[in-house]
Amino acid sequence: MRQMVRMKGGGLLLPCAVLLVGLLSLSSIACFPGQNDAENVVVAVTILPQAAFVEAVGGDRVETVVMVPPGFSPHTYEPTPEQMMQLSRAAMYASVGSPIEFELAWMDKLISVNRNMLVVDCSYGIDLIKTDGHHHDQDARNHDEHGDQYGGHGTDHHHHGGPDPHIWLSVRNAMTMVTNICEGLVQVDPEHEREYRQNCAVYLEALQRLDEELTAAFEDLENRLFIVYHPAFGYFARDYDLEQIAVEQGGTEPDARYLIRLIEEAREHDIRVVFAAPQFSTRSAEVVAAEIRGEVVLIDPLAKDYIPNLRSVAAAIMQVT
């Protein structure tokens, strides 16, 4: 599979092989910002899990700039002037690439700060699924059908029935994202290609083991439904044949009629836990939990410590399903 990237903001998407040849031929007269012989390669990312991916591949040779810091949501966050200054040093930006609000709202402005940085679409090669805030088993659509990340999606802001932006919460998707990041690092720092590819292979093996572990753990579950406030775990549910039921609907608080249906379904399936994320209010989750005589349990879709965090998420879901 060819890996695709975008250069200089509004440039065309081109195969990595073509770009790599061009970059090597120009290496004596030009270089990417944020990278030279004496400094680490500065890589900007949108969310913390991507920082884990970049650091796993880049090791000590990279410095990451995270645009959505801990405790904030990529659906609502606005970058600070200080972050914009940090971005000006970046040799590469690894975008999530799915229709996540932060990138839809800010990506053009981020690129304008540093038009020479390489922009890598981490979602290239990933099938996007639809989200309706309830069950996960929607028809998948190939990412290529959506067109360019910053044009084809337009104003498709995580609405009812739109593409689910939370691609990183699938371990299988994460493997594709890590591979795309590796290809980007090789382009901005070809001198250390061998090291990046070796690190990438090691991390991909760890992700593969995690996927096999979770597949086996979920295999014999009888009740495969779980309730979450924000519908972030659609890809996770798809991978392990689970079903998420979301309290939130279309990015907004649910109406009374929907809450009644949700509570009835929870009682029918003897569900006693509502999962919530630390980045969101737990008010509606607490209402549902009270009605089903259950509790609210926090699971973090944006933790940086990716592999241990997904193990913790899986363990929490298995305890209540």
Backbone torsions as a table, in degrees:
resi	resn	phi	psi	omega
1	MET	NA	132.2	176.3
2	ARG	-74.3	142.9	174.8
3	GLN	-98.8	138.3	-174.6
4	MET	-117.4	143.2	178.2
5	VAL	-138.7	167.6	175.3
6	ARG	-121.9	136.0	-180.0
7	MET	-115.5	150.1	173.5
8	LYS	53.0	50.0	172.0
9	GLY	67.6	-90.4	-172.9
10	GLY	-89.1	11.8	-176.8
11	GLY	-68.6	168.8	-179.5
12	LEU	-77.8	155.1	172.7
13	LEU	-76.1	130.3	-177.9
14	LEU	-133.7	153.3	175.5
15	PRO	-60.6	143.9	-179.5
16	CYS	-58.7	-36.6	-177.2
17	ALA	-60.4	-40.7	180.0
18	VAL	-66.3	-45.0	-179.5
19	LEU	-64.2	-38.7	-176.9
20	LEU	-63.5	-41.8	178.5
21	VAL	-61.0	-44.8	179.9
22	GLY	-63.2	-41.6	-178.6
23	LEU	-66.5	-40.5	179.1
24	LEU	-63.6	-38.4	-178.5
25	SER	-70.3	-24.2	-179.0
26	LEU	-99.1	1.2	-171.0
27	SER	-61.0	-24.9	-178.0
28	SER	-78.9	-14.8	-176.0
29	ILE	-121.8	-8.9	-177.4
30	ALA	-148.9	156.7	175.8
31	CYS	-146.3	160.9	176.5
32	PHE	-75.3	149.1	172.3
33	PRO	-64.7	154.2	175.1
34	GLY	78.7	11.9	-179.2
35	GLN	-152.5	124.0	169.7
36	ASN	-151.2	-176.1	-173.5
37	ASP	-64.2	-26.8	-173.2
38	ALA	-97.6	-12.3	-173.2
39	GLU	-121.4	159.3	172.5
40	ASN	-70.0	160.4	174.7
41	VAL	-79.0	122.7	179.3
42	VAL	-87.0	122.0	-179.0
43	VAL	-123.2	122.4	176.2
44	ALA	-93.4	143.3	178.1
45	VAL	-135.8	163.4	179.4
46	THR	-82.5	-46.2	-172.6
47	ILE	-127.5	162.0	-175.7
48	LEU	-60.1	-42.5	178.4
49	PRO	-56.8	-33.6	176.6
50	GLN	-65.3	-34.7	177.0
51	ALA	-61.1	-39.0	176.4
52	ALA	-61.6	-41.0	-179.9
53	PHE	-64.9	-46.2	-179.2
54	VAL	-61.6	-44.2	-177.7
55	GLU	-71.1	-30.1	176.3
56	ALA	-65.9	-37.9	-179.3
57	VAL	-83.2	-43.6	-173.3
58	GLY	-84.8	-21.8	-179.7
59	GLY	58.3	-138.5	-177.8
60	ASP	-74.6	-5.4	-177.0
61	ARG	-87.5	-4.1	-177.3
62	VAL	-119.9	153.1	170.6
63	GLU	-125.6	125.0	-175.9
64	THR	-100.8	143.7	173.1
65	VAL	-118.4	115.7	-177.6
66	VAL	-99.0	120.9	-175.1
67	MET	-77.2	-33.8	176.8
68	VAL	-106.1	102.3	-172.1
69	PRO	-75.0	171.4	-179.9
70	PRO	-56.2	140.2	177.5
71	GLY	89.8	-7.6	-178.7
72	PHE	-113.2	159.5	-178.2
73	SER	-104.2	135.9	176.2
74	PRO	-69.6	-5.0	176.6
75	HIS	-84.1	-16.5	-174.5
76	THR	-134.7	-11.6	-170.1
77	TYR	-72.3	145.3	173.8
78	GLU	-120.4	130.9	-176.5
79	PRO	-68.9	154.4	-179.8
80	THR	-93.0	161.8	174.4
81	PRO	-57.1	-36.8	178.1
82	GLU	-61.9	-40.8	177.6
83	GLN	-64.6	-37.1	177.5
84	MET	-63.1	-37.8	177.0
85	MET	-65.2	-42.6	177.6
86	GLN	-61.7	-39.3	-178.5
87	LEU	-63.1	-29.7	-178.7
88	SER	-64.3	-17.0	179.7
89	ARG	-91.9	-7.3	-170.1
90	ALA	-74.5	137.7	171.3
91	ALA	-84.9	-21.7	-173.3
92	MET	-152.4	143.5	171.5
93	TYR	-119.5	122.6	175.2
94	ALA	-97.7	101.4	178.4
95	SER	-82.0	150.3	172.8
96	VAL	-59.9	-44.7	174.7
97	GLY	91.1	-20.4	173.9
98	SER	-82.8	168.5	-174.9
99	PRO	-75.6	68.2	179.7
100	ILE	-92.9	137.3	-167.8
101	GLU	-57.1	-40.0	-178.4
102	PHE	-56.8	-45.2	-178.2
103	GLU	-74.2	-35.9	176.8
104	LEU	-61.4	-39.1	-176.4
105	ALA	-83.0	-32.0	-166.9
106	TRP	-119.9	-10.4	-169.6
107	MET	-62.1	-42.3	179.4
108	ASP	-60.5	-39.6	179.3
109	LYS	-69.6	-38.0	178.1
110	LEU	-63.0	-42.1	179.1
111	ILE	-64.7	-37.3	-178.1
112	SER	-65.7	-23.4	177.3
113	VAL	-70.1	-30.7	-174.7
114	ASN	-149.4	82.4	-174.5
115	ARG	-74.1	-9.4	179.4
116	ASN	-92.9	-7.7	-179.4
117	MET	-76.2	149.6	176.2
118	LEU	-78.2	129.9	178.2
119	VAL	-108.0	117.1	-178.7
120	VAL	-105.6	126.4	177.7
121	ASP	-87.6	103.8	-176.6
122	CYS	-66.6	-18.4	-176.7
123	SER	-86.9	-2.3	-177.8
124	TYR	-61.1	126.4	-178.7
125	GLY	92.7	0.0	-179.2
126	ILE	-101.9	135.5	173.9
127	ASP	-80.5	122.2	176.7
128	LEU	-84.8	138.6	175.2
129	ILE	-105.3	159.8	177.6
130	LYS	-84.4	153.9	173.5
131	THR	-121.4	131.3	171.0
132	ASP	-119.4	11.5	177.2
133	GLY	78.3	2.7	-179.0
134	HIS	-126.3	-100.7	-175.6
135	HIS	-84.5	154.1	-174.1
136	HIS	-87.2	-18.3	-165.9
137	ASP	-86.4	68.6	175.8
138	GLN	-98.2	162.2	177.8
139	ASP	-65.3	130.8	177.8
140	ALA	-79.7	149.8	175.4
141	ARG	-127.3	138.6	-179.5
142	ASN	-69.9	141.9	-177.8
143	HIS	-57.0	-33.2	-177.8
144	ASP	-63.1	-25.9	-178.3
145	GLU	-70.1	-18.3	-178.3
146	HIS	-83.5	-11.3	-176.8
147	GLY	78.9	-162.0	-176.3
148	ASP	-65.7	137.5	-178.5
149	GLN	-53.7	-37.9	-173.5
150	TYR	-103.1	12.5	175.6
151	GLY	-132.9	-52.0	-174.5
152	GLY	-64.2	-32.7	-179.0
153	HIS	-78.9	-25.9	177.3
154	GLY	53.8	-124.5	-176.4
155	THR	-101.4	30.6	-177.2
156	ASP	-76.7	77.6	-170.2
157	HIS	-88.9	76.2	170.2
158	HIS	47.7	43.3	-176.1
159	HIS	-88.0	174.1	-179.9
160	HIS	-56.7	121.1	177.7
161	GLY	82.1	1.7	179.4
162	GLY	-83.5	176.9	178.5
163	PRO	-61.4	138.2	178.4
164	ASP	-78.3	119.9	-176.1
165	PRO	-82.2	-7.8	-169.1
166	HIS	-86.0	53.0	-171.9
167	ILE	-65.4	-28.9	-174.6
168	TRP	-68.3	-15.5	-178.0
169	LEU	-84.0	5.5	165.5
170	SER	-100.9	124.6	177.7
171	VAL	-61.1	-35.8	-179.4
172	ARG	-67.7	-40.1	174.2
173	ASN	-65.3	-38.3	-179.8
174	ALA	-58.9	-35.5	178.8
175	MET	-63.3	-39.4	176.1
176	THR	-67.1	-42.4	179.4
177	MET	-61.1	-42.4	179.3
178	VAL	-63.8	-41.0	178.3
179	THR	-62.7	-43.0	178.5
180	ASN	-63.7	-39.7	177.0
181	ILE	-63.4	-42.1	178.4
182	CYS	-59.1	-44.5	179.4
183	GLU	-61.1	-37.9	177.8
184	GLY	-65.7	-43.5	179.0
185	LEU	-63.0	-37.8	178.2
186	VAL	-62.1	-36.2	-178.7
187	GLN	-72.8	-40.3	-178.2
188	VAL	-83.0	-17.9	-179.2
189	ASP	-142.5	64.5	-175.0
190	PRO	-62.4	-20.7	-179.6
191	GLU	-60.6	-28.5	-176.3
192	HIS	-111.7	28.0	-178.4
193	GLU	-55.7	-46.2	-176.6
194	ARG	-59.3	-43.2	-179.7
195	GLU	-64.0	-43.9	-179.9
196	TYR	-62.6	-42.4	-178.1
197	ARG	-69.3	-35.7	176.4
198	GLN	-65.6	-45.7	178.0
199	ASN	-61.6	-40.3	179.6
200	CYS	-62.1	-44.3	-179.2
201	ALA	-62.0	-40.6	179.2
202	VAL	-63.8	-45.1	-178.0
203	TYR	-69.6	-36.8	176.8
204	LEU	-62.9	-36.5	176.3
205	GLU	-63.9	-40.0	178.5
206	ALA	-65.2	-40.4	177.7
207	LEU	-67.0	-38.9	177.8
208	GLN	-62.2	-42.4	178.0
209	ARG	-63.6	-39.7	178.2
210	LEU	-62.9	-43.9	179.4
211	ASP	-61.4	-43.8	178.5
212	GLU	-63.7	-40.2	178.8
213	GLU	-62.3	-45.6	-178.7
214	LEU	-70.9	-36.3	176.7
215	THR	-59.2	-45.8	179.4
216	ALA	-66.8	-38.8	-177.0
217	ALA	-66.2	-35.6	-177.1
218	PHE	-91.0	-4.1	-169.5
219	GLU	-59.4	-41.9	-170.7
220	ASP	-105.1	16.0	179.1
221	LEU	-65.8	139.3	176.7
222	GLU	-86.5	-50.2	178.2
223	ASN	-93.8	115.5	-172.6
224	ARG	-107.7	14.0	178.6
225	LEU	-100.3	144.7	171.1
226	PHE	-145.9	152.1	-176.9
227	ILE	-106.0	132.8	175.4
228	VAL	-128.2	152.9	175.0
229	TYR	-70.5	-57.2	-177.9
230	HIS	-102.6	131.1	-172.3
231	PRO	-77.3	65.9	-176.4
232	ALA	-90.9	-12.4	-167.9
233	PHE	-109.1	30.1	179.3
234	GLY	-65.0	-41.4	179.6
235	TYR	-71.0	-38.9	176.2
236	PHE	-60.3	-46.5	-179.9
237	ALA	-63.4	-41.1	178.6
238	ARG	-59.6	-43.4	-175.4
239	ASP	-63.7	-33.1	-173.1
240	TYR	-117.4	22.6	174.2
241	ASP	56.3	45.9	175.5
242	LEU	-109.4	173.3	174.8
243	GLU	-133.3	122.6	174.8
244	GLN	-93.9	139.9	173.0
245	ILE	-115.8	120.5	-174.3
246	ALA	-98.0	139.5	173.0
247	VAL	-73.8	-49.0	179.0
248	GLU	-67.6	142.7	179.7
249	GLN	-127.0	118.5	178.1
250	GLY	58.0	32.7	178.4
251	GLY	81.4	8.2	-178.5
252	THR	-129.7	166.7	176.2
253	GLU	-63.0	145.0	-177.8
254	PRO	-74.5	154.7	173.9
255	ASP	-83.7	171.2	-173.7
256	ALA	-63.5	-38.8	-177.6
257	ARG	-64.1	-42.2	179.2
258	TYR	-66.4	-40.6	179.6
259	LEU	-61.1	-39.2	179.0
260	ILE	-62.5	-44.6	178.6
261	ARG	-62.8	-42.2	-178.6
262	LEU	-63.5	-44.2	-179.8
263	ILE	-63.6	-40.7	178.1
264	GLU	-62.7	-40.7	179.3
265	GLU	-67.2	-39.8	178.3
266	ALA	-61.8	-43.4	178.8
267	ARG	-65.0	-39.6	-179.9
268	GLU	-60.2	-37.4	-176.8
269	HIS	-100.8	10.4	177.5
270	ASP	55.3	43.9	177.5
271	ILE	-88.8	126.5	-174.8
272	ARG	-119.5	7.7	-179.3
273	VAL	-131.1	137.6	171.1
274	VAL	-115.2	120.7	-179.9
275	PHE	-85.1	139.3	176.8
276	ALA	-135.8	161.5	180.0
277	ALA	-106.7	147.5	-179.1
278	PRO	-64.9	-15.5	-179.6
279	GLN	-83.5	-5.9	-174.7
280	PHE	-124.6	156.4	173.0
281	SER	-63.3	144.1	-180.0
282	THR	-102.5	9.7	-173.4
283	ARG	-57.4	-53.9	-178.5
284	SER	-66.1	-36.0	177.5
285	ALA	-62.4	-38.5	179.6
286	GLU	-68.0	-34.5	177.1
287	VAL	-62.5	-47.3	-180.0
288	VAL	-64.4	-45.1	-178.9
289	ALA	-59.5	-40.2	179.5
290	ALA	-63.7	-40.1	-178.1
291	GLU	-69.0	-28.5	-179.8
292	ILE	-100.2	8.7	-179.0
293	ARG	56.0	44.6	-178.6
294	GLY	-121.4	-151.5	-177.0
295	GLU	-145.4	161.9	174.7
296	VAL	-97.5	129.6	178.0
297	VAL	-121.3	131.0	-178.8
298	LEU	-86.5	130.9	169.0
299	ILE	-130.7	141.3	-169.8
300	ASP	-105.6	113.5	177.2
301	PRO	-78.4	-5.3	-173.0
302	LEU	-124.0	17.9	178.8
303	ALA	-66.9	142.5	-178.6
304	LYS	-74.4	-35.1	-176.2
305	ASP	-76.2	79.4	-160.5
306	TYR	-60.7	-55.2	-174.3
307	ILE	-66.1	-50.2	176.8
308	PRO	-60.3	-35.7	-178.9
309	ASN	-65.6	-43.6	179.6
310	LEU	-68.2	-30.4	172.2
311	ARG	-62.6	-42.0	179.4
312	SER	-66.4	-41.0	177.0
313	VAL	-61.2	-46.7	-179.8
314	ALA	-61.9	-43.3	-179.7
315	ALA	-62.8	-39.6	178.8
316	ALA	-64.5	-43.1	179.8
317	ILE	-66.9	-41.3	-178.9
318	MET	-64.0	-28.6	-179.5
319	GLN	-70.6	-21.4	-174.6
320	VAL	-114.4	-2.2	-178.8
321	THR	-106.1	NA	NA
